Amino acid sequence: MKNLLLSLLIFVSLSSCSESEDPKPDAVFIRVENSSLSDFTDVTVRSGSSPVEFGAVGAGSFSDYKEFEIAYRYGMVELKADGEELRIIPFDYVGETPLANGYYTYNLSVQNNAAGSPYLSMELEID
């Protein structure tokens, strides 16, 4: 009985041990955050690699993470909000360093310019 208790105690102690840190991701993973008051549909992002489709992202919510072959702190974004097609189109990535493997969020928001026309803004967040 004493051996059984000792064996059980050792088993429980060893099975509860785990690494305290999450493993490092082996790729770049990006999600989209919609921080505007409008729902987004047909969200597509291209940041140094093939276009990645995120579909619909509701107002105030996040998409799932998607894997990118290569990505930068900004990218081309196309989406529809309130029936309007909005885009961010960067000129190029000259001088930019690709993002390191990890998890990131492209925070997207619809703003209005001085004339009241909507435009899309983007900020990178490291998760």
PyMOL commands that place a pseudoatom at each C-alpha (Angstrom):
pseudoatom trace, name=CA, resn=MET, resi=1, chain=A, elem=C, hetatm=0, pos=[0.000, 0.000, 0.000]
pseudoatom trace, name=CA, resn=LYS, resi=2, chain=A, elem=C, hetatm=0, pos=[2.848, 2.343, 0.878]
pseudoatom trace, name=CA, resn=ASN, resi=3, chain=A, elem=C, hetatm=0, pos=[4.523, 1.664, -2.490]
pseudoatom trace, name=CA, resn=LEU, resi=4, chain=A, elem=C, hetatm=0, pos=[1.264, 2.274, -4.322]
pseudoatom trace, name=CA, resn=LEU, resi=5, chain=A, elem=C, hetatm=0, pos=[0.811, 5.659, -2.623]
pseudoatom trace, name=CA, resn=LEU, resi=6, chain=A, elem=C, hetatm=0, pos=[4.409, 6.628, -3.337]
pseudoatom trace, name=CA, resn=SER, resi=7, chain=A, elem=C, hetatm=0, pos=[4.051, 5.586, -6.992]
pseudoatom trace, name=CA, resn=LEU, resi=8, chain=A, elem=C, hetatm=0, pos=[0.828, 7.563, -7.318]
pseudoatom trace, name=CA, resn=LEU, resi=9, chain=A, elem=C, hetatm=0, pos=[2.430, 10.641, -5.770]
pseudoatom trace, name=CA, resn=ILE, resi=10, chain=A, elem=C, hetatm=0, pos=[5.411, 10.445, -8.143]
pseudoatom trace, name=CA, resn=PHE, resi=11, chain=A, elem=C, hetatm=0, pos=[3.120, 9.959, -11.162]
pseudoatom trace, name=CA, resn=VAL, resi=12, chain=A, elem=C, hetatm=0, pos=[0.957, 12.963, -10.247]
pseudoatom trace, name=CA, resn=SER, resi=13, chain=A, elem=C, hetatm=0, pos=[4.034, 15.128, -9.640]
pseudoatom trace, name=CA, resn=LEU, resi=14, chain=A, elem=C, hetatm=0, pos=[5.629, 14.224, -12.964]
pseudoatom trace, name=CA, resn=SER, resi=15, chain=A, elem=C, hetatm=0, pos=[2.442, 14.530, -15.003]
pseudoatom trace, name=CA, resn=SER, resi=16, chain=A, elem=C, hetatm=0, pos=[1.746, 18.029, -13.687]
pseudoatom trace, name=CA, resn=CYS, resi=17, chain=A, elem=C, hetatm=0, pos=[5.130, 19.311, -14.861]
pseudoatom trace, name=CA, resn=SER, resi=18, chain=A, elem=C, hetatm=0, pos=[5.090, 21.197, -18.144]
pseudoatom trace, name=CA, resn=GLU, resi=19, chain=A, elem=C, hetatm=0, pos=[7.026, 23.908, -19.889]
pseudoatom trace, name=CA, resn=SER, resi=20, chain=A, elem=C, hetatm=0, pos=[6.024, 27.344, -18.672]
pseudoatom trace, name=CA, resn=GLU, resi=21, chain=A, elem=C, hetatm=0, pos=[6.494, 29.032, -22.059]
pseudoatom trace, name=CA, resn=ASP, resi=22, chain=A, elem=C, hetatm=0, pos=[4.493, 28.527, -25.220]
pseudoatom trace, name=CA, resn=PRO, resi=23, chain=A, elem=C, hetatm=0, pos=[6.529, 27.166, -28.105]
pseudoatom trace, name=CA, resn=LYS, resi=24, chain=A, elem=C, hetatm=0, pos=[7.698, 29.741, -30.645]
pseudoatom trace, name=CA, resn=PRO, resi=25, chain=A, elem=C, hetatm=0, pos=[5.557, 29.796, -33.781]
pseudoatom trace, name=CA, resn=ASP, resi=26, chain=A, elem=C, hetatm=0, pos=[7.261, 28.563, -36.945]
pseudoatom trace, name=CA, resn=ALA, resi=27, chain=A, elem=C, hetatm=0, pos=[5.540, 31.083, -39.240]
pseudoatom trace, name=CA, resn=VAL, resi=28, chain=A, elem=C, hetatm=0, pos=[3.904, 34.515, -39.377]
pseudoatom trace, name=CA, resn=PHE, resi=29, chain=A, elem=C, hetatm=0, pos=[0.266, 34.461, -38.261]
pseudoatom trace, name=CA, resn=ILE, resi=30, chain=A, elem=C, hetatm=0, pos=[-1.948, 37.508, -38.744]
pseudoatom trace, name=CA, resn=ARG, resi=31, chain=A, elem=C, hetatm=0, pos=[-5.530, 38.207, -37.778]
pseudoatom trace, name=CA, resn=VAL, resi=32, chain=A, elem=C, hetatm=0, pos=[-7.742, 41.193, -38.595]
pseudoatom trace, name=CA, resn=GLU, resi=33, chain=A, elem=C, hetatm=0, pos=[-9.392, 43.340, -35.949]
pseudoatom trace, name=CA, resn=ASN, resi=34, chain=A, elem=C, hetatm=0, pos=[-12.359, 45.439, -36.995]
pseudoatom trace, name=CA, resn=SER, resi=35, chain=A, elem=C, hetatm=0, pos=[-12.281, 48.419, -34.643]
pseudoatom trace, name=CA, resn=SER, resi=36, chain=A, elem=C, hetatm=0, pos=[-14.939, 50.367, -36.523]
pseudoatom trace, name=CA, resn=LEU, resi=37, chain=A, elem=C, hetatm=0, pos=[-18.694, 50.508, -35.999]
pseudoatom trace, name=CA, resn=SER, resi=38, chain=A, elem=C, hetatm=0, pos=[-19.423, 48.862, -39.367]
pseudoatom trace, name=CA, resn=ASP, resi=39, chain=A, elem=C, hetatm=0, pos=[-19.283, 45.177, -40.259]
pseudoatom trace, name=CA, resn=PHE, resi=40, chain=A, elem=C, hetatm=0, pos=[-16.646, 44.221, -42.830]
pseudoatom trace, name=CA, resn=THR, resi=41, chain=A, elem=C, hetatm=0, pos=[-17.232, 41.704, -45.610]
pseudoatom trace, name=CA, resn=ASP, resi=42, chain=A, elem=C, hetatm=0, pos=[-14.939, 40.243, -48.263]
pseudoatom trace, name=CA, resn=VAL, resi=43, chain=A, elem=C, hetatm=0, pos=[-11.792, 41.129, -46.284]
pseudoatom trace, name=CA, resn=THR, resi=44, chain=A, elem=C, hetatm=0, pos=[-8.626, 40.250, -48.224]
pseudoatom trace, name=CA, resn=VAL, resi=45, chain=A, elem=C, hetatm=0, pos=[-5.056, 41.030, -47.125]
pseudoatom trace, name=CA, resn=ARG, resi=46, chain=A, elem=C, hetatm=0, pos=[-1.881, 40.829, -49.166]
pseudoatom trace, name=CA, resn=SER, resi=47, chain=A, elem=C, hetatm=0, pos=[1.358, 41.640, -47.372]
pseudoatom trace, name=CA, resn=GLY, resi=48, chain=A, elem=C, hetatm=0, pos=[4.344, 40.500, -49.392]
pseudoatom trace, name=CA, resn=SER, resi=49, chain=A, elem=C, hetatm=0, pos=[2.812, 37.156, -50.367]
pseudoatom trace, name=CA, resn=SER, resi=50, chain=A, elem=C, hetatm=0, pos=[-0.296, 35.701, -51.973]
pseudoatom trace, name=CA, resn=PRO, resi=51, chain=A, elem=C, hetatm=0, pos=[-3.638, 37.245, -51.011]
pseudoatom trace, name=CA, resn=VAL, resi=52, chain=A, elem=C, hetatm=0, pos=[-5.214, 35.782, -47.869]
pseudoatom trace, name=CA, resn=GLU, resi=53, chain=A, elem=C, hetatm=0, pos=[-8.993, 35.894, -47.509]
pseudoatom trace, name=CA, resn=PHE, resi=54, chain=A, elem=C, hetatm=0, pos=[-10.482, 36.602, -44.085]
pseudoatom trace, name=CA, resn=GLY, resi=55, chain=A, elem=C, hetatm=0, pos=[-14.126, 36.836, -45.189]
pseudoatom trace, name=CA, resn=ALA, resi=56, chain=A, elem=C, hetatm=0, pos=[-16.493, 38.718, -42.858]
pseudoatom trace, name=CA, resn=VAL, resi=57, chain=A, elem=C, hetatm=0, pos=[-15.282, 40.425, -39.668]
pseudoatom trace, name=CA, resn=GLY, resi=58, chain=A, elem=C, hetatm=0, pos=[-17.997, 41.968, -37.535]
pseudoatom trace, name=CA, resn=ALA, resi=59, chain=A, elem=C, hetatm=0, pos=[-17.742, 45.399, -35.946]
pseudoatom trace, name=CA, resn=GLY, resi=60, chain=A, elem=C, hetatm=0, pos=[-15.570, 45.272, -32.831]
pseudoatom trace, name=CA, resn=SER, resi=61, chain=A, elem=C, hetatm=0, pos=[-14.438, 41.685, -33.425]
pseudoatom trace, name=CA, resn=PHE, resi=62, chain=A, elem=C, hetatm=0, pos=[-11.438, 39.662, -34.612]
pseudoatom trace, name=CA, resn=SER, resi=63, chain=A, elem=C, hetatm=0, pos=[-10.915, 37.150, -37.396]
pseudoatom trace, name=CA, resn=ASP, resi=64, chain=A, elem=C, hetatm=0, pos=[-9.066, 33.879, -36.892]
pseudoatom trace, name=CA, resn=TYR, resi=65, chain=A, elem=C, hetatm=0, pos=[-5.298, 33.892, -37.395]
pseudoatom trace, name=CA, resn=LYS, resi=66, chain=A, elem=C, hetatm=0, pos=[-4.133, 33.057, -40.914]
pseudoatom trace, name=CA, resn=GLU, resi=67, chain=A, elem=C, hetatm=0, pos=[-0.646, 31.955, -41.908]
pseudoatom trace, name=CA, resn=PHE, resi=68, chain=A, elem=C, hetatm=0, pos=[1.413, 34.157, -44.245]
pseudoatom trace, name=CA, resn=GLU, resi=69, chain=A, elem=C, hetatm=0, pos=[4.505, 33.055, -46.176]
pseudoatom trace, name=CA, resn=ILE, resi=70, chain=A, elem=C, hetatm=0, pos=[5.980, 36.524, -45.711]
pseudoatom trace, name=CA, resn=ALA, resi=71, chain=A, elem=C, hetatm=0, pos=[4.428, 39.700, -44.321]
pseudoatom trace, name=CA, resn=TYR, resi=72, chain=A, elem=C, hetatm=0, pos=[5.293, 43.267, -43.421]
pseudoatom trace, name=CA, resn=ARG, resi=73, chain=A, elem=C, hetatm=0, pos=[3.983, 45.796, -40.902]
pseudoatom trace, name=CA, resn=TYR, resi=74, chain=A, elem=C, hetatm=0, pos=[1.449, 46.928, -43.501]
pseudoatom trace, name=CA, resn=GLY, resi=75, chain=A, elem=C, hetatm=0, pos=[-0.105, 45.499, -46.617]
pseudoatom trace, name=CA, resn=MET, resi=76, chain=A, elem=C, hetatm=0, pos=[-2.760, 45.732, -49.272]
pseudoatom trace, name=CA, resn=VAL, resi=77, chain=A, elem=C, hetatm=0, pos=[-6.254, 45.444, -47.796]
pseudoatom trace, name=CA, resn=GLU, resi=78, chain=A, elem=C, hetatm=0, pos=[-9.560, 45.263, -49.632]
pseudoatom trace, name=CA, resn=LEU, resi=79, chain=A, elem=C, hetatm=0, pos=[-12.966, 45.035, -47.968]
pseudoatom trace, name=CA, resn=LYS, resi=80, chain=A, elem=C, hetatm=0, pos=[-16.549, 46.210, -48.052]
pseudoatom trace, name=CA, resn=ALA, resi=81, chain=A, elem=C, hetatm=0, pos=[-18.078, 48.302, -45.261]
pseudoatom trace, name=CA, resn=ASP, resi=82, chain=A, elem=C, hetatm=0, pos=[-21.599, 49.719, -45.408]
pseudoatom trace, name=CA, resn=GLY, resi=83, chain=A, elem=C, hetatm=0, pos=[-21.793, 48.782, -49.096]
pseudoatom trace, name=CA, resn=GLU, resi=84, chain=A, elem=C, hetatm=0, pos=[-18.615, 50.709, -49.993]
pseudoatom trace, name=CA, resn=GLU, resi=85, chain=A, elem=C, hetatm=0, pos=[-15.451, 49.106, -51.310]
pseudoatom trace, name=CA, resn=LEU, resi=86, chain=A, elem=C, hetatm=0, pos=[-12.447, 50.363, -49.354]
pseudoatom trace, name=CA, resn=ARG, resi=87, chain=A, elem=C, hetatm=0, pos=[-8.761, 49.702, -50.034]
pseudoatom trace, name=CA, resn=ILE, resi=88, chain=A, elem=C, hetatm=0, pos=[-5.306, 50.335, -48.708]
pseudoatom trace, name=CA, resn=ILE, resi=89, chain=A, elem=C, hetatm=0, pos=[-2.723, 49.959, -51.464]
pseudoatom trace, name=CA, resn=PRO, resi=90, chain=A, elem=C, hetatm=0, pos=[0.930, 50.374, -50.468]
pseudoatom trace, name=CA, resn=PHE, resi=91, chain=A, elem=C, hetatm=0, pos=[3.432, 51.519, -53.079]
pseudoatom trace, name=CA, resn=ASP, resi=92, chain=A, elem=C, hetatm=0, pos=[6.096, 48.935, -52.262]
pseudoatom trace, name=CA, resn=TYR, resi=93, chain=A, elem=C, hetatm=0, pos=[8.055, 47.295, -49.436]
pseudoatom trace, name=CA, resn=VAL, resi=94, chain=A, elem=C, hetatm=0, pos=[11.475, 48.779, -50.291]
pseudoatom trace, name=CA, resn=GLY, resi=95, chain=A, elem=C, hetatm=0, pos=[13.475, 49.187, -47.083]
pseudoatom trace, name=CA, resn=GLU, resi=96, chain=A, elem=C, hetatm=0, pos=[10.947, 47.207, -45.039]
pseudoatom trace, name=CA, resn=THR, resi=97, chain=A, elem=C, hetatm=0, pos=[11.983, 44.207, -42.959]
pseudoatom trace, name=CA, resn=PRO, resi=98, chain=A, elem=C, hetatm=0, pos=[9.676, 41.181, -43.055]
pseudoatom trace, name=CA, resn=LEU, resi=99, chain=A, elem=C, hetatm=0, pos=[7.917, 40.361, -39.809]
pseudoatom trace, name=CA, resn=ALA, resi=100, chain=A, elem=C, hetatm=0, pos=[9.565, 37.703, -37.646]
pseudoatom trace, name=CA, resn=ASN, resi=101, chain=A, elem=C, hetatm=0, pos=[7.664, 34.502, -36.957]
pseudoatom trace, name=CA, resn=GLY, resi=102, chain=A, elem=C, hetatm=0, pos=[4.931, 35.234, -34.441]
pseudoatom trace, name=CA, resn=TYR, resi=103, chain=A, elem=C, hetatm=0, pos=[1.374, 36.409, -33.958]
pseudoatom trace, name=CA, resn=TYR, resi=104, chain=A, elem=C, hetatm=0, pos=[0.184, 39.823, -35.166]
pseudoatom trace, name=CA, resn=THR, resi=105, chain=A, elem=C, hetatm=0, pos=[-3.032, 41.792, -35.590]
pseudoatom trace, name=CA, resn=TYR, resi=106, chain=A, elem=C, hetatm=0, pos=[-3.834, 44.232, -38.371]
pseudoatom trace, name=CA, resn=ASN, resi=107, chain=A, elem=C, hetatm=0, pos=[-6.167, 46.683, -36.626]
pseudoatom trace, name=CA, resn=LEU, resi=108, chain=A, elem=C, hetatm=0, pos=[-8.463, 48.102, -39.319]
pseudoatom trace, name=CA, resn=SER, resi=109, chain=A, elem=C, hetatm=0, pos=[-10.781, 51.057, -38.899]
pseudoatom trace, name=CA, resn=VAL, resi=110, chain=A, elem=C, hetatm=0, pos=[-12.986, 53.158, -41.149]
pseudoatom trace, name=CA, resn=GLN, resi=111, chain=A, elem=C, hetatm=0, pos=[-12.387, 56.902, -40.753]
pseudoatom trace, name=CA, resn=ASN, resi=112, chain=A, elem=C, hetatm=0, pos=[-13.891, 59.915, -42.519]
pseudoatom trace, name=CA, resn=ASN, resi=113, chain=A, elem=C, hetatm=0, pos=[-11.756, 62.587, -44.173]
pseudoatom trace, name=CA, resn=ALA, resi=114, chain=A, elem=C, hetatm=0, pos=[-12.536, 66.311, -44.024]
pseudoatom trace, name=CA, resn=ALA, resi=115, chain=A, elem=C, hetatm=0, pos=[-14.986, 65.973, -46.927]
pseudoatom trace, name=CA, resn=GLY, resi=116, chain=A, elem=C, hetatm=0, pos=[-16.826, 63.171, -45.112]
pseudoatom trace, name=CA, resn=SER, resi=117, chain=A, elem=C, hetatm=0, pos=[-15.609, 60.413, -47.436]
pseudoatom trace, name=CA, resn=PRO, resi=118, chain=A, elem=C, hetatm=0, pos=[-14.698, 57.125, -45.728]
pseudoatom trace, name=CA, resn=TYR, resi=119, chain=A, elem=C, hetatm=0, pos=[-11.194, 55.728, -45.855]
pseudoatom trace, name=CA, resn=LEU, resi=120, chain=A, elem=C, hetatm=0, pos=[-9.502, 52.724, -44.287]
pseudoatom trace, name=CA, resn=SER, resi=121, chain=A, elem=C, hetatm=0, pos=[-6.699, 52.963, -41.716]
pseudoatom trace, name=CA, resn=MET, resi=122, chain=A, elem=C, hetatm=0, pos=[-4.402, 50.185, -40.500]
pseudoatom trace, name=CA, resn=GLU, resi=123, chain=A, elem=C, hetatm=0, pos=[-2.137, 49.642, -37.496]
pseudoatom trace, name=CA, resn=LEU, resi=124, chain=A, elem=C, hetatm=0, pos=[0.041, 46.637, -36.680]
pseudoatom trace, name=CA, resn=GLU, resi=125, chain=A, elem=C, hetatm=0, pos=[-0.154, 45.133, -33.193]
pseudoatom trace, name=CA, resn=ILE, resi=126, chain=A, elem=C, hetatm=0, pos=[2.214, 42.471, -31.891]
pseudoatom trace, name=CA, resn=ASP, resi=127, chain=A, elem=C, hetatm=0, pos=[0.277, 39.828, -29.998]
for i in range(1, 127): cmd.bond("trace and resi %d" % i, "trace and resi %d" % (i + 1))
show_as sticks, trace
zoom trace
